[in-house]
Amino acid sequence: MKRILLLSLVCAFCIPVSFAQTVDNIRVEQSGDFIKISYNILDSRPSEIYRVKVLCSIDGGLNIELRSVTGDVGDQVIGGKAEYWVVWDVLKDMDEVGFTEFIVRAELIKDLTPVTRPKRAKIPVKTSILATGFLPGPGYGVRLSFTHKAGVSVVAVRGKAVVIPNEGNFNPEVNIHRVGMALVLRLAKNEKNQLHLLVGPALGEVLTDQSQSPEKNWAKRPAPGIEGGLILHLKSFSFSFSGVHLYQTLVEEEPAMSKITFLNAGIGFNF
């Protein structure tokens, strides 16, 4: 005749591996031929999946894994519950039960918690306006830039034409103009400061001929060119440094009579 003589000694057991989870508050209830075992998994979350095993030791013998069990046991036990329970159909596994110690093991086998990556600080678009000057000249103008990872910068300047040394040592009061539009590429950055490369085409004027009139007027010719340099944003301020070279020979056979290479610098603010 099968019978159950049960004395329950409850044990919380944590296996010594890195993914083990502490099981606590084990409680045992007997109802006829069935035994209900309740337990808690400390600090578990709904995004975690556990492998739970229930074992028993009868009369101080070896730990035996229970097989005829239902409920929160096996490889798909989801964490985050206030209470877990297992029902053991005792007489399916053994004919007689004496003094029994129960052990519950819970091992974390999967964590579905989304990995939260630290948010990168957003680098704002820098819109800047700079007062710009160039030498030789002197000349002056304005630069407007829109910069991010990539951007654009436009410039317009005017100033005194500097004539290449001539026999008459003549340097007329003639103003020339230059405009440019450059592509801007970011080279380095942090939350407040940015450094950009500036390169693009320019269109300027050069003096190419001196007439024979008493006023000694000079003819101005347009000439394409190229500009390259840097734009530096330091907090609320911006600085630009660049060089421009005009290719006068592309549009005029006669040699230029005025300077065709210029150095530019600007200072302004961001908004």
C-alpha positions as a Markdown table, in Angstrom:
| # | Residue | x | y | z |
|---|---|---|---|---|
| 1 | Met | 0.0 | 0.0 | 0.0 |
| 2 | Lys | 1.4 | 3.4 | -1.0 |
| 3 | Arg | 1.5 | 6.0 | 1.8 |
| 4 | Ile | 3.0 | 9.4 | 2.5 |
| 5 | Leu | 4.7 | 10.1 | 5.8 |
| 6 | Leu | 5.9 | 13.6 | 5.2 |
| 7 | Leu | 7.9 | 16.0 | 7.4 |
| 8 | Ser | 9.0 | 19.0 | 5.4 |
| 9 | Leu | 12.3 | 20.8 | 6.0 |
| 10 | Val | 12.4 | 23.8 | 3.6 |
| 11 | Cys | 15.7 | 24.9 | 2.1 |
| 12 | Ala | 16.6 | 27.9 | -0.2 |
| 13 | Phe | 19.4 | 26.9 | -2.4 |
| 14 | Cys | 21.6 | 29.0 | -4.7 |
| 15 | Ile | 23.9 | 27.1 | -7.1 |
| 16 | Pro | 27.5 | 28.5 | -7.3 |
| 17 | Val | 27.6 | 29.8 | -10.9 |
| 18 | Ser | 27.4 | 33.3 | -12.2 |
| 19 | Phe | 23.8 | 33.0 | -13.6 |
| 20 | Ala | 22.3 | 31.5 | -10.4 |
| 21 | Gln | 19.4 | 33.3 | -8.7 |
| 22 | Thr | 18.5 | 33.1 | -5.0 |
| 23 | Val | 15.3 | 31.2 | -4.3 |
| 24 | Asp | 13.6 | 32.3 | -1.1 |
| 25 | Asn | 10.5 | 31.7 | 1.0 |
| 26 | Ile | 9.9 | 28.1 | 0.1 |
| 27 | Arg | 6.6 | 26.8 | 1.5 |
| 28 | Val | 5.2 | 23.2 | 1.4 |
| 29 | Glu | 1.5 | 22.1 | 1.6 |
| 30 | Gln | 0.2 | 18.6 | 1.4 |
| 31 | Ser | -3.2 | 17.8 | -0.1 |
| 32 | Gly | -3.9 | 14.0 | -0.3 |
| 33 | Asp | -1.4 | 12.4 | -2.7 |
| 34 | Phe | -0.1 | 15.8 | -3.9 |
| 35 | Ile | 2.3 | 18.3 | -2.5 |
| 36 | Lys | 2.3 | 22.0 | -3.4 |
| 37 | Ile | 5.6 | 23.8 | -3.2 |
| 38 | Ser | 5.6 | 27.6 | -3.3 |
| 39 | Tyr | 8.7 | 29.8 | -3.7 |
| 40 | Asn | 10.0 | 33.2 | -4.7 |
| 41 | Ile | 12.8 | 34.2 | -7.1 |
| 42 | Leu | 14.5 | 37.2 | -5.6 |
| 43 | Asp | 15.0 | 40.3 | -7.8 |
| 44 | Ser | 13.7 | 38.6 | -10.9 |
| 45 | Arg | 12.2 | 40.6 | -13.8 |
| 46 | Pro | 9.6 | 39.7 | -16.5 |
| 47 | Ser | 12.3 | 40.0 | -19.2 |
| 48 | Glu | 14.2 | 37.1 | -17.6 |
| 49 | Ile | 13.7 | 33.3 | -18.3 |
| 50 | Tyr | 14.8 | 30.7 | -15.7 |
| 51 | Arg | 15.5 | 27.0 | -15.6 |
| 52 | Val | 13.9 | 25.8 | -12.4 |
| 53 | Lys | 14.5 | 22.4 | -10.8 |
| 54 | Val | 12.9 | 20.9 | -7.7 |
| 55 | Leu | 14.8 | 18.3 | -5.8 |
| 56 | Cys | 14.1 | 16.4 | -2.6 |
| 57 | Ser | 16.2 | 14.5 | -0.1 |
| 58 | Ile | 14.4 | 11.7 | 1.8 |
| 59 | Asp | 15.6 | 10.8 | 5.2 |
| 60 | Gly | 18.9 | 12.6 | 4.6 |
| 61 | Gly | 19.7 | 10.7 | 1.4 |
| 62 | Leu | 20.9 | 12.0 | -2.0 |
| 63 | Asn | 19.1 | 14.8 | -3.7 |
| 64 | Ile | 16.7 | 13.5 | -6.3 |
| 65 | Glu | 15.1 | 15.7 | -9.0 |
| 66 | Leu | 11.3 | 15.4 | -8.9 |
| 67 | Arg | 9.8 | 14.3 | -12.3 |
| 68 | Ser | 6.1 | 14.2 | -11.8 |
| 69 | Val | 5.7 | 17.9 | -11.3 |
| 70 | Thr | 3.7 | 20.6 | -12.9 |
| 71 | Gly | 3.6 | 24.4 | -12.6 |
| 72 | Asp | 6.5 | 26.8 | -12.5 |
| 73 | Val | 9.2 | 24.3 | -13.3 |
| 74 | Gly | 11.4 | 23.5 | -16.3 |
| 75 | Asp | 13.3 | 25.7 | -18.8 |
| 76 | Gln | 10.7 | 28.4 | -19.5 |
| 77 | Val | 9.9 | 29.9 | -16.1 |
| 78 | Ile | 9.4 | 33.7 | -16.6 |
| 79 | Gly | 10.7 | 36.0 | -13.9 |
| 80 | Gly | 8.9 | 38.9 | -12.1 |
| 81 | Lys | 6.1 | 36.9 | -10.5 |
| 82 | Ala | 5.1 | 37.6 | -6.9 |
| 83 | Glu | 4.9 | 33.8 | -6.2 |
| 84 | Tyr | 5.7 | 30.6 | -8.0 |
| 85 | Trp | 4.4 | 27.2 | -7.3 |
| 86 | Val | 5.0 | 23.5 | -8.2 |
| 87 | Val | 2.6 | 20.6 | -7.7 |
| 88 | Trp | 4.3 | 17.2 | -7.2 |
| 89 | Asp | 2.3 | 14.0 | -7.8 |
| 90 | Val | 4.1 | 12.1 | -5.1 |
| 91 | Leu | 3.0 | 8.5 | -5.7 |
| 92 | Lys | 3.9 | 8.6 | -9.4 |
| 93 | Asp | 7.6 | 8.9 | -8.4 |
| 94 | Met | 7.8 | 6.7 | -5.2 |
| 95 | Asp | 5.8 | 4.4 | -3.1 |
| 96 | Glu | 6.5 | 5.9 | 0.3 |
| 97 | Val | 7.8 | 9.2 | 1.5 |
| 98 | Gly | 9.3 | 9.9 | 4.9 |
| 99 | Phe | 11.2 | 12.8 | 6.3 |
| 100 | Thr | 11.8 | 15.0 | 3.3 |
| 101 | Glu | 13.9 | 18.1 | 2.5 |
| 102 | Phe | 13.0 | 20.1 | -0.6 |
| 103 | Ile | 15.4 | 22.1 | -2.6 |
| 104 | Val | 14.5 | 24.6 | -5.4 |
| 105 | Arg | 17.2 | 25.7 | -7.9 |
| 106 | Ala | 16.6 | 28.6 | -10.3 |
| 107 | Glu | 19.2 | 29.4 | -13.0 |
| 108 | Leu | 18.9 | 32.4 | -15.3 |
| 109 | Ile | 19.3 | 31.2 | -18.8 |
| 110 | Lys | 18.1 | 34.2 | -20.9 |
| 111 | Asp | 17.7 | 37.9 | -20.3 |
| 112 | Leu | 15.6 | 39.7 | -22.8 |
| 113 | Thr | 16.0 | 43.2 | -21.2 |
| 114 | Pro | 16.7 | 45.7 | -24.0 |
| 115 | Val | 20.3 | 47.0 | -24.0 |
| 116 | Thr | 20.1 | 50.7 | -23.4 |
| 117 | Arg | 22.9 | 52.4 | -25.2 |
| 118 | Pro | 24.1 | 55.7 | -23.8 |
| 119 | Lys | 22.7 | 58.6 | -25.9 |
| 120 | Arg | 25.2 | 60.5 | -27.8 |
| 121 | Ala | 25.2 | 64.2 | -27.2 |
| 122 | Lys | 23.6 | 65.9 | -30.3 |
| 123 | Ile | 25.8 | 68.2 | -32.1 |
| 124 | Pro | 23.7 | 71.2 | -33.2 |
| 125 | Val | 23.8 | 72.8 | -36.6 |
| 126 | Lys | 26.1 | 75.9 | -36.4 |
| 127 | Thr | 24.9 | 79.0 | -38.2 |
| 128 | Ser | 27.5 | 81.6 | -38.1 |
| 129 | Ile | 28.1 | 85.1 | -39.5 |
| 130 | Leu | 31.7 | 86.4 | -39.6 |
| 131 | Ala | 33.3 | 89.8 | -40.5 |
| 132 | Thr | 36.0 | 88.9 | -43.0 |
| 133 | Gly | 39.1 | 90.6 | -44.2 |
| 134 | Phe | 41.8 | 89.8 | -46.7 |
| 135 | Leu | 45.4 | 90.7 | -47.6 |
| 136 | Pro | 47.0 | 92.1 | -49.7 |
| 137 | Gly | 44.5 | 94.9 | -50.0 |
| 138 | Pro | 43.2 | 95.5 | -47.5 |
| 139 | Gly | 39.7 | 94.2 | -48.2 |
| 140 | Tyr | 36.7 | 93.4 | -46.1 |
| 141 | Gly | 33.4 | 91.6 | -46.4 |
| 142 | Val | 31.2 | 89.0 | -44.7 |
| 143 | Arg | 31.0 | 85.2 | -44.5 |
| 144 | Leu | 27.9 | 83.2 | -43.7 |
| 145 | Ser | 28.3 | 79.5 | -42.8 |
| 146 | Phe | 25.9 | 76.6 | -42.1 |
| 147 | Thr | 27.9 | 73.7 | -40.6 |
| 148 | His | 27.1 | 70.3 | -39.1 |
| 149 | Lys | 28.7 | 67.0 | -40.2 |
| 150 | Ala | 28.7 | 68.7 | -43.6 |
| 151 | Gly | 27.6 | 72.2 | -44.6 |
| 152 | Val | 28.2 | 75.2 | -46.8 |
| 153 | Ser | 29.9 | 78.6 | -46.4 |
| 154 | Val | 29.5 | 81.6 | -48.7 |
| 155 | Val | 31.6 | 84.7 | -48.7 |
| 156 | Ala | 31.6 | 88.1 | -50.4 |
| 157 | Val | 34.4 | 90.7 | -50.1 |
| 158 | Arg | 35.7 | 93.9 | -51.7 |
| 159 | Gly | 38.8 | 95.8 | -51.3 |
| 160 | Lys | 41.8 | 97.7 | -52.8 |
| 161 | Ala | 43.5 | 96.0 | -55.7 |
| 162 | Val | 47.3 | 95.7 | -55.1 |
| 163 | Val | 49.2 | 96.1 | -58.4 |
| 164 | Ile | 52.3 | 94.0 | -59.1 |
| 165 | Pro | 55.4 | 96.3 | -59.0 |
| 166 | Asn | 55.8 | 98.2 | -62.2 |
| 167 | Glu | 58.2 | 100.7 | -63.7 |
| 168 | Gly | 56.1 | 103.7 | -62.8 |
| 169 | Asn | 55.5 | 102.5 | -59.3 |
| 170 | Phe | 51.8 | 103.1 | -60.0 |
| 171 | Asn | 49.2 | 101.7 | -57.7 |
| 172 | Pro | 45.7 | 103.0 | -58.5 |
| 173 | Glu | 42.8 | 103.3 | -56.2 |
| 174 | Val | 40.8 | 100.5 | -57.8 |
| 175 | Asn | 38.4 | 98.2 | -55.8 |
| 176 | Ile | 38.0 | 94.6 | -56.7 |
| 177 | His | 35.3 | 92.1 | -55.6 |
| 178 | Arg | 35.3 | 88.4 | -54.9 |
| 179 | Val | 32.6 | 85.8 | -54.0 |
| 180 | Gly | 32.9 | 82.2 | -53.1 |
| 181 | Met | 30.9 | 79.2 | -52.0 |
| 182 | Ala | 32.7 | 76.4 | -50.2 |
| 183 | Leu | 31.8 | 72.9 | -49.0 |
| 184 | Val | 32.4 | 72.5 | -45.3 |
| 185 | Leu | 33.3 | 69.1 | -43.7 |
| 186 | Arg | 33.7 | 68.5 | -40.0 |
| 187 | Leu | 37.1 | 67.3 | -38.9 |
| 188 | Ala | 36.7 | 67.2 | -35.1 |
| 189 | Lys | 34.0 | 68.0 | -32.5 |
| 190 | Asn | 32.8 | 67.8 | -28.9 |
| 191 | Glu | 29.6 | 69.1 | -27.3 |
| 192 | Lys | 30.6 | 72.8 | -27.7 |
| 193 | Asn | 33.4 | 73.1 | -30.2 |
| 194 | Gln | 33.8 | 72.0 | -33.8 |
| 195 | Leu | 36.6 | 72.2 | -36.4 |
| 196 | His | 35.7 | 72.2 | -40.1 |
| 197 | Leu | 37.6 | 71.9 | -43.4 |
| 198 | Leu | 36.5 | 74.5 | -46.0 |
| 199 | Val | 37.2 | 74.1 | -49.7 |
| 200 | Gly | 35.4 | 75.3 | -52.8 |
| 201 | Pro | 35.3 | 77.6 | -55.9 |
| 202 | Ala | 35.7 | 81.3 | -55.9 |
| 203 | Leu | 35.2 | 84.1 | -58.5 |
| 204 | Gly | 37.1 | 87.3 | -58.3 |
| 205 | Glu | 38.5 | 90.2 | -60.3 |
| 206 | Val | 42.0 | 91.0 | -61.4 |
| 207 | Leu | 43.5 | 94.0 | -63.2 |
| 208 | Thr | 44.9 | 93.0 | -66.6 |
| 209 | Asp | 45.6 | 96.1 | -68.7 |
| 210 | Gln | 46.5 | 99.8 | -68.3 |
| 211 | Ser | 45.0 | 102.1 | -70.8 |
| 212 | Gln | 46.8 | 105.1 | -72.4 |
| 213 | Ser | 44.3 | 107.6 | -71.1 |
| 214 | Pro | 45.6 | 110.3 | -68.7 |
| 215 | Glu | 43.4 | 108.9 | -66.0 |
| 216 | Lys | 45.2 | 105.5 | -66.4 |
| 217 | Asn | 42.1 | 103.5 | -66.0 |
| 218 | Trp | 42.6 | 99.8 | -65.4 |
| 219 | Ala | 40.4 | 97.1 | -67.0 |
| 220 | Lys | 39.0 | 94.5 | -64.5 |
| 221 | Arg | 38.5 | 91.0 | -65.6 |
| 222 | Pro | 36.7 | 88.1 | -63.8 |
| 223 | Ala | 38.8 | 85.1 | -62.9 |
| 224 | Pro | 37.8 | 81.8 | -61.3 |
| 225 | Gly | 39.8 | 80.5 | -58.4 |
| 226 | Ile | 39.8 | 78.1 | -55.5 |
| 227 | Glu | 39.6 | 78.6 | -51.7 |
| 228 | Gly | 40.7 | 76.3 | -48.9 |
| 229 | Gly | 40.9 | 76.7 | -45.2 |
| 230 | Leu | 39.4 | 76.0 | -41.8 |
| 231 | Ile | 36.4 | 77.2 | -39.8 |
| 232 | Leu | 36.6 | 76.9 | -36.0 |
| 233 | His | 33.6 | 77.1 | -33.7 |
| 234 | Leu | 34.5 | 77.8 | -30.0 |
| 235 | Lys | 31.3 | 77.9 | -28.0 |
| 236 | Ser | 29.5 | 81.0 | -29.2 |
| 237 | Phe | 32.3 | 82.3 | -31.4 |
| 238 | Ser | 33.5 | 81.4 | -34.9 |
| 239 | Phe | 36.9 | 81.9 | -36.6 |
| 240 | Ser | 37.9 | 81.3 | -40.2 |
| 241 | Phe | 41.3 | 81.1 | -41.9 |
| 242 | Ser | 41.7 | 80.5 | -45.6 |
| 243 | Gly | 43.7 | 81.2 | -48.7 |
| 244 | Val | 42.4 | 82.0 | -52.3 |
| 245 | His | 44.2 | 81.7 | -55.6 |
| 246 | Leu | 42.6 | 83.1 | -58.8 |
| 247 | Tyr | 43.4 | 81.5 | -62.2 |
| 248 | Gln | 43.5 | 84.7 | -64.4 |
| 249 | Thr | 45.1 | 82.9 | -67.3 |
| 250 | Leu | 42.0 | 80.8 | -67.9 |
| 251 | Val | 40.1 | 83.9 | -69.1 |
| 252 | Glu | 42.8 | 86.4 | -70.2 |
| 253 | Glu | 45.9 | 85.8 | -72.2 |
| 254 | Glu | 47.7 | 88.9 | -70.9 |
| 255 | Pro | 49.4 | 88.5 | -67.5 |
| 256 | Ala | 47.6 | 89.8 | -64.4 |
| 257 | Met | 48.7 | 93.2 | -63.2 |
| 258 | Ser | 47.3 | 92.8 | -59.7 |
| 259 | Lys | 47.8 | 90.2 | -56.9 |
| 260 | Ile | 45.9 | 87.0 | -57.5 |
| 261 | Thr | 46.6 | 85.2 | -54.2 |
| 262 | Phe | 45.0 | 86.3 | -51.0 |
| 263 | Leu | 44.9 | 85.4 | -47.3 |
| 264 | Asn | 41.6 | 85.6 | -45.5 |
| 265 | Ala | 40.6 | 85.7 | -41.8 |
| 266 | Gly | 37.3 | 86.2 | -40.1 |
| 267 | Ile | 35.7 | 86.4 | -36.7 |
| 268 | Gly | 32.1 | 86.3 | -35.7 |
| 269 | Phe | 29.5 | 84.5 | -33.7 |
| 270 | Asn | 27.0 | 81.6 | -33.8 |
| 271 | Phe | 23.3 | 81.8 | -33.6 |
